């Protein structure tokens, strides 16, 4: 059972950003939500990432972002960055 849980956690975490961005097909959404309901560790990760995403979004709308911060963010995302 431990191996199954690790695979479920890994799969959930692999899909977390797409889940938060509402980019998953409904069957994957159902799988992720089901796992989040039963796994406190993944739920904590989801809460953290969701909260961070909301804060960044709010700040981005409210304040001008310094160019140096944008450069650092782009460096973190690497090839996943989309202008």
SERO-908910 format. One line per field, with one value per residue: residue in three letters; y, z, x of N, C-alpha, C in turn; residue number from 1. Coordinates in steps of 0.05 Angstrom, whole numbers. Layout:
<nodes>
code <- ALA|... .
n_Y <- Y|... .
n_Z <- Z|... .
n_X <- X|... .
ca_Y <- Y|... .
ca_Z <- Z|... .
ca_X <- X|... .
c_Y <- Y|... .
c_Z <- Z|... .
c_X <- X|... .
pos <- NUM|... .
</nodes>
This chain:
<nodes>
code <- UNK|UNK|UNK|UNK|UNK|UNK|UNK|UNK|UNK|UNK|UNK|UNK|UNK|UNK|UNK|UNK|UNK|UNK|UNK|UNK|UNK|UNK|UNK|UNK|UNK|UNK|UNK|UNK|UNK|UNK|UNK|UNK|UNK|UNK|UNK|UNK|UNK|UNK|UNK|UNK|UNK|UNK|UNK|UNK|UNK|UNK|UNK|UNK|UNK|UNK|UNK|UNK|UNK|UNK|UNK|UNK|UNK|UNK|UNK|UNK|UNK|UNK|UNK|UNK|UNK|UNK|UNK|UNK|UNK|UNK|UNK|UNK|UNK|UNK|UNK|UNK|UNK|UNK|UNK|UNK|UNK|UNK|UNK .
n_Y <- -24|25|38|48|94|131|134|156|205|227|230|265|312|322|339|384|441|447|432|474|516|503|469|416|355|333|281|276|318|299|255|280|312|273|247|290|297|254|255|287|310|322|356|398|417|432|473|510|522|541|586|617|627|658|703|723|735|775|815|825|851|895|924|950|907|899|898|866|827|801|778|742|708|687|660|620|590|574|539|534|582|629|684 .
n_Z <- 0|13|-31|-70|-49|-51|-107|-120|-93|-119|-172|-163|-145|-190|-225|-201|-211|-261|-245|-209|-245|-274|-319|-329|-354|-339|-316|-294|-258|-222|-201|-177|-139|-108|-86|-57|-17|16|31|75|69|14|10|43|12|-34|-11|2|-49|-76|-44|-50|-105|-107|-77|-107|-154|-136|-119|-166|-195|-165|-158|-191|-219|-204|-252|-240|-206|-241|-276|-240|-229|-280|-288|-249|-270|-318|-380|-377|-373|-395|-435 .
n_X <- 16|40|73|34|9|52|58|8|12|56|36|-7|20|51|12|-9|-1|-25|-76|-89|-89|-133|-130|-135|-165|-232|-233|-182|-183|-221|-193|-148|-174|-199|-153|-131|-169|-159|-106|-66|-15|-9|-52|-35|7|-21|-53|-12|11|-34|-48|-1|-3|-50|-34|10|-17|-53|-18|9|-30|-39|9|67|113|180|233|277|256|221|258|284|241|231|278|272|229|248|248|193|169|122|111 .
ca_Y <- 0|48|45|60|121|147|139|175|231|237|238|289|334|327|353|405|467|447|432|501|533|492|460|387|344|328|256|281|335|281|239|298|320|249|243|312|292|232|257|312|321|334|378|420|427|446|498|528|531|557|611|631|635|680|726|734|747|800|834|832|870|919|938|945|887|907|881|846|805|786|763|720|689|674|640|597|574|564|536|534|610|638|713 .
ca_Z <- 0|14|-58|-84|-39|-62|-135|-120|-85|-141|-194|-155|-145|-218|-238|-183|-224|-281|-230|-199|-269|-286|-345|-330|-362|-316|-303|-277|-236|-202|-189|-159|-116|-91|-71|-38|6|33|37|87|59|-12|16|53|-12|-50|2|0|-76|-82|-30|-63|-131|-102|-68|-130|-172|-124|-119|-194|-204|-148|-158|-213|-212|-212|-273|-228|-196|-264|-285|-222|-233|-306|-282|-234|-287|-341|-405|-373|-372|-418|-435 .
ca_X <- 0|58|81|11|5|73|51|-14|22|73|18|-22|38|58|-11|-19|-2|-46|-101|-94|-95|-158|-122|-137|-190|-249|-226|-158|-192|-234|-171|-133|-191|-202|-129|-128|-187|-149|-77|-61|10|-14|-70|-19|22|-41|-59|10|14|-58|-45|20|-14|-69|-19|25|-37|-63|4|15|-50|-39|34|84|133|207|245|295|240|212|281|287|219|236|300|261|211|263|233|164|160|107|107 .
c_Y <- 25|57|58|89|140|154|159|203|243|246|263|314|342|343|378|432|468|446|460|520|524|483|430|378|335|302|260|299|318|265|256|305|296|244|265|308|271|235|285|326|335|358|402|433|443|473|519|540|549|584|629|643|659|706|739|747|773|822|843|852|896|936|932|927|897|887|860|822|788|768|738|699|674|653|616|578|562|562|536|562|617|668|720 .
c_Z <- 0|-14|-74|-75|-50|-91|-137|-113|-108|-165|-188|-156|-173|-233|-223|-197|-245|-268|-221|-222|-284|-315|-348|-341|-337|-302|-285|-254|-214|-187|-169|-135|-97|-74|-50|-13|25|41|48|77|33|-8|26|29|-30|-37|-1|-28|-84|-69|-43|-90|-127|-94|-91|-149|-162|-126|-147|-204|-189|-150|-183|-204|-222|-233|-261|-217|-219|-275|-267|-225|-259|-303|-268|-252|-311|-366|-402|-372|-398|-415|-442 .
c_X <- 17|67|58|7|27|67|28|-5|39|55|3|-4|47|36|-21|-21|-23|-74|-108|-101|-120|-152|-124|-164|-206|-241|-202|-165|-204|-213|-156|-149|-195|-177|-125|-145|-176|-120|-71|-35|6|-33|-55|-4|3|-48|-37|12|-10|-56|-24|11|-33|-54|-4|6|-47|-42|11|-5|-48|-13|50|107|160|218|263|280|229|234|286|266|223|258|290|244|226|246|203|152|145|102|78 .
pos <- 1|2|3|4|5|6|7|8|9|10|11|12|13|14|15|16|17|18|19|20|21|22|23|24|25|26|27|28|29|30|31|32|33|34|35|36|37|38|39|40|41|42|43|44|45|46|47|48|49|50|51|52|53|54|55|56|57|58|59|60|61|62|63|64|65|66|67|68|69|70|71|72|73|74|75|76|77|78|79|80|81|82|83 .
</nodes>
